[in-house]
Each structure stands twice: as C-alpha cells, then as structure tokens.
Amino acid sequence: SDSFKLFPLMTQSPKHLLRRVEEKEANLSCRHGDSSYTFLYWYQQKRNSGSLELIGMLNYGIVSEEDKFKPRFNITGDATKDAFLFISNLNAEDSAVYFCAASLHSNTIPFNR
C-alpha cells in the first residue's frame, strides 16, 4: 500500500549544467508534487567538501537568502510546487553541486551549516 508516504519525489533540472564563465548566468529548477511541503531549500556543495551550505529557502513564496549569496544568487517560485535558483555573474567559485530539499516544517538548524 502506498498510503504511507515518507517524502515527495523531487525533480531537479538540468541534471548537469556546464557553463563557460563568459556565459555569465545559470538557471536551475526544482519541482515536487506534494503541496503539503511548504518549505523548500537550496544548498551548495563545493568539490571535495562533505558539507552542504544553505543558499536560501522558500516558505510558500516568501524568499529568505543567506547574506553570503546575495545578490548574485536569486531564489524564486513557490515551495509547494516548484522553485528556481538563478545565478548571475558566474565565476569559477560557483562550480559546485546544487541540491534542493523540501520540508513540512522550517529547519532552524540546517545540516552542516
């Protein structure tokens, strides 16, 4: 029976994104199909780093971003369905794996922050 659901299926796109610095910008998307998840988080993981750094979050459509990532990283969308991460003025330091995560509640202690 599928009446017990642990978490929503998260879909990130594009799966891989390679940009030359001259291209200047990148746009990532994250979608899920469970509107009861009202918080959505974007994380960055640098190469050879075991930790995830919080970029920012959405609570429904309300955005909160970490100062370190402002103003080049811009989060938009609605946490109950989809969210977008737009990075402008790309530089080599932006090379990383980007994760999104959905939650029913606000996580006041992000992992490995």
N, C-alpha and C positions, 0 to 999 in steps of 0.2 A: 504494500500500500504506500502511496506517496502522500499521505495525509500529514506526515511529519517532515517538515522542510527545515533543513539546517541553515541554508543561506541561499541568496539569489544567485543565478548564473550571471557573472559579469563578463561583458564583451568589450575588449579594448581594440581600437583600431587607429592607425595601421599597426599590424603586428610588428613590423620592422620599419624604421624610418631612418634613412641616411640623407643627411643634408650637408652640402658644402656651406661653409661659413658665409660665403658670398650670397647665398640664397636668403639669409637674414631671418627667416621665420619658420616655425613648425607648429602644426595644429594636431592635437591628439584628442580622441574621443573615448568615452566610457559609457556603456549602456547596461541597464538591467531591467528586468520585467516585474519587479515587485514594489509597488508604490508604498508599502508599509515601511520601507527603508528610507528614512528621511534625512540621513546624513551620508555624505559622500566625500571621501578624502583622496587627495593626490599626494603621492610620495615620490621622492627621487632617491635612487641608489647608484652611487658612483662606483666605477670599476674598482675592484679589489676592496670594496667596503662591505662589511657584513650588516651595516645598519641602514635603515630607511629614514630619510629625513622628510618631515612633513613640509609640503609646499603650501597647502591650504585646504580648506574644506568648504562644503556647501551644506547648509541646513535649509531644506526646500530650495529656494532660490537665493538665499542670503549667503553672500560670499565672505569668508574670512581668510586672509592670506598672511603668511609669515613675512615679517619685515625684510628678511634676507632676500626674498624672492621678488619683492616689489622693485620697480614697476614692470620689469620685463616679462614676468610670468603672470598670466591673467586667466582666472578660472571663471567660467560662465556655465549656465544651464540650470537644471532642476534636479536636485538629489533624488527625487522619487522616480526618475526615469533615465536621464542622461546628463552628462557633464562633459565639458570641453576644457582642455588646457592649451592655451596659446602662448608660445614663447617667441618673443621678438628680439631683434638684435643678437642673434645667435653668436656664441663664441665657443671655443674648444672646451671650456669648463662645463658646458651644458651637456656634454657627452655622458650619458647615463642610461639606466633602465628606469622607466617611469611606471608606477603602479597606481591603480585606483582601487578603492575599497569602499564598500557600503556598510552602514551600521544602522541598527534600530535606535541607538542612543548615542549621545555625544561621548566620545572617548577623551576624557580630560588628561590622560597620560598616554600620549602616542608612543608606540613602541620604538625603542632605541633613539628617542629624540635627543 
